C-alpha cells in the first residue's frame, strides 16, 4: 500500500509543479506579446509625430488645419497657440483603442 500512496503523491506533486511552470510560460508569452504591440505602436506614433512636425514646418495654416492621418489606429489633435510674433503648434497623437500609447510635441513656427 505504501508504494501506491508514494506513487500517487509523487504524481500529484509533479502535476502541480508542471502546471505551475506551464502557467508561468503562458503568462510570459502573453506579456511579451503585449510589450511587442506597445513597442510597435510607440514607434509608429513617433513616425507620425515626425511626419506631422515636418508638415507643419513646410505648410501654411490652411493646410495644417486640413491635415489628417492615414492611420485609423491613431487620433491626431493639433492646437494652435498664437504668440506675439510666432505661432506654437501643440501636437497630440494617441491610439484610439484600449492601448495607452500617446505622444506630445510642440513646434514653433
C-alpha positions, 0 to 999 in steps of 0.5 A, a space after each residue: 500500500 505504501 508504494 501506491 500512496 508514494 506513487 500517487 503523491 509523487 504524481 500529484 506533486 509533479 502535476 502541480 509543479 508542471 502546471 505551475 511552470 506551464 502557467 508561468 510560460 503562458 503568462 510570459 508569452 502573453 506579456 511579451 506579446 503585449 510589450 511587442 504591440 506597445 513597442 510597435 505602436 510607440 514607434 509608429 506614433 513617433 513616425 507620425 509625430 515626425 511626419 506631422 512636425 515636418 508638415 507643419 514646418 513646410 505648410 501654411 495654416 490652411 493646410 495644417 488645419 486640413 491635415 489628417 492621418 492615414 492611420 485609423 489606429 491613431 487620433 491626431 489633435 493639433 492646437 494652435 497657440 498664437 504668440 506675439 510674433 510666432 505661432 506654437 503648434 501643440 501636437 497630440 497623437 494617441 491610439 484610439 483603442 484600449 492601448 495607452 500609447 500617446 505622444 506630445 510635441 510642440 513646434 514653433 513656427 
